[in-house]
Amino acid sequence: MNNPTRITSGPERQILEYMLDHARAELIDTVRGLSETEARRVSSRP
């Protein structure tokens, strides 16, 4: 996985940007390798 450099303190904007980058990297890592059908399958109904 290609996680951005970890930030634990600093300006609010910098921390929020890190959190979004980290969440984005985690999502990409999670769905990498899924087929189109698997990616579109609903895992649970609301």
Number of C-alpha atoms within 10 A of each C-alpha: 8 9 13 14 9 10 12 10 8 8 8 9 9 12 15 12 12 18 16 12 15 17 14 14 15 15 11 13 13 11 11 10 10 10 9 8 8 11 12 9 8 9 8 5 4 4
